Amino acid sequence: MIFPVDALLLIPAIAIPILALVSNYRLGAALNVIASGASLAAGIALLFSERTRSDLIIVDDFNIYLITLTTLVGFTTSIFSASSIGHEIETGRLTPAFLRFYHAMYQALLGAMNVALLANNIGLMWVGVEVATLSTVMMVGIYRTPEAIEAAWKYFILGSVGIALAFFGTVLVYLAAQDLLGEGLPAMAWDLLVKGASRFDPRLLSLAFVFLLVGYGTKIGLAPFHAWLPDAHAEGPTPISAVLSGLLLNVALYALLRFKMVLAANPETLDVGAIMITLGIVSLVFAAFMLYRRRDIKRLFAYSSIEHMGIAVCAFGIGGPLANFAGLMQMTAHSLTKSAIFFAVGHIAQVKGTQRIADMGGLSVTHPVLAVGFGLGVIAIAGLPPFAVFTSEFTLLSSTFARMPVLAVLLMLGILVSFGALLLRLHDIVFGDPKGPTGPVKASYGPLFLHLALVFLMGIWLPDPLVRWFRSVATLLG
Amino acid sequence: MGSLGFDIAHLLSGGMLVLSLLLLYQVRILAVIRVFALQAVVLALSVAWQAYLQNAPHLMVTAAIALVVKGLIIPFALERIVRRLDIHREVETVIGAGAIMLTGLALVALSILLLQPGEGSVLTREDLAFALAVILLGLLMMITRTNAVTQIVGFMSLENGLVLAATGSRGMPLVVEISVAFSILIAFVVFGIFVFRIRERFDTVDVGAIDRFRGERREHL
């Protein structure tokens, strides 16, 4: 059955023009929720449909759960966005005309991510990532403050250079494949690439991977190429920070991993793992230390995203069934937890009227429910049990200690340093003397606690099909 | 395909590379825009020649887009912006012309070393070396310029290299050509909006001026 796939691509395509035309912002927000909900339904239906492939589209164990995750977070974020959007109008930061644009772009982003995830054609995958990047650039700059414009400009320049390099890498992969698979679509189909990779020119593949790593690595936010990430998270609307961290980073990592699988099928190519481990560790340790000096709450969690993507990239670099399993788990857990944190941060920034950590304090006194949600989120992201991030980090550490003890020490260092920073800030924000306004939260807690519940559930019990998918993908990743 | 076919393809790609090097050290902003327009025209010729060589008429669409959009419309629009903002005199580069040319030459050497003609068809690999050199030089230009308009030109020159790479690879599916053309269009729209927004907020397109507004300012000021 091919129906859910079509739906995943058609729903955003239909929603974009409608949302761009609806002038009532409340109706627009409601339609956005409905469209995202329909995508989620299609995503869940996909879980029960058959695996398919064509030269353009593929549904396999790897992307099937990522699509469900993406549509789920897209749906919950649209609820969060709809419930907090009135505030933006009240404070005059956005006008209804901009909200129309915002909703249309939101669907464009979700649609582009679906394209990137579903694509079997590596060119189509690139188009998906590119469109997703461009739509988020527009949204990061939407407040039009000097800071927002600087952030969007930086994001745009770094993002498009990254995307351009990734495209060159894609062309190189096509060239490597074209001699054997013939001209045209088959030479860009990922599953055929993996099958034929052992006979491709290894030097060309290695060169291609360097470009792809730098290109998609920029989008993942790996350390030397991360400069856009904190700015883009801090200056854009909070729902966008949530989908950026929770989804777009994952999609870029997914694209990189698809190419890693191609290289893994050819033993004569360069050692991809070592490069990925280095980049991952550098990102992790660098971001962990950067966490201490953050004064802006969204910037703080943006650096925490760099840190967690570093852990995931490192895990995939180490390779082997166990580390790959941990990496896949880390992607899922981080996505759910970080978007939950951004929901909480959005509520906090809204009631306190600022993003400066120094101006918020005593949250447990002024907003007890919010403080609990935020506290649980930070504890989960810091890697404490019983949440899922703990499970993935523990699996990774225990498997690494057995194989590469020195590396495990470095990983441990990064995780502990960031743990300290996060708990320090958690203490500042939740406890201490109450500061700032104490007005009630005018938004729904639903998405926040739903995500926390899922992360908790994943931490104590993984459903069987999920374990099976993770295992089969972990084997494929090599 | 005779050897004349190879030679003309190389001549055109080489022409693009020379124009990339020319772009690096131009100091006047209007000169930058004109050299870029010329590069786009050469790109269009190169793509059209590839269309003839590979017997792939759909590449003509890409050539036409390169000629009309990047060779005419964008340079014209940029020139208008530049004149209206009254910034058409001098552009500063971060490092001197000598140093930047040496760096540029090193990058060209690097791309030739990386994509030495090995096994496989010679034409594609050498074309690819030219394309990679154009891409790297575009990157270098973006790094060394401080002005938003010249950074845009650097990026578009980089995209010229991408189109050269994509069209030089035999039989690359149409999806990609559409996507490249598409991305150029979107990129221009985005860029245009940004230039206007930057103008609106700062009364300058010098990126150095935006840098003052870092998110993480010192709090005690």
Interface residues (C-beta under 8 A of the other chain):
Chain A: L56 N121 G123 L124 W126 V127 E130 V131 L134 V137 M138 G141 R144 P146 E147 I149 E150 A151 A152 W153 F156 I157 S160 V161 A164 L165 F167 F168 V171 L172 Y174 L175 Q178 D179 G182 E183 G184 L185 A187 M188 D201 R203 L207 P230 D231 A234 E235 R294 R295 D296 R299 R356 A358
Chain B: L114 L115 G118 E119 G120 T124 L128 A131 L132 I135 L139 M142 A148 Q151 F155 L158 E159 G161 L162 A165 A166 S169 R170 G171 M172 P173 V175 V176 S179 V180 F182 S183 I186 A187 V190 F194 R197 I198 R201 F202 V207 I210 D211 F213 R214 G215 E216 E219
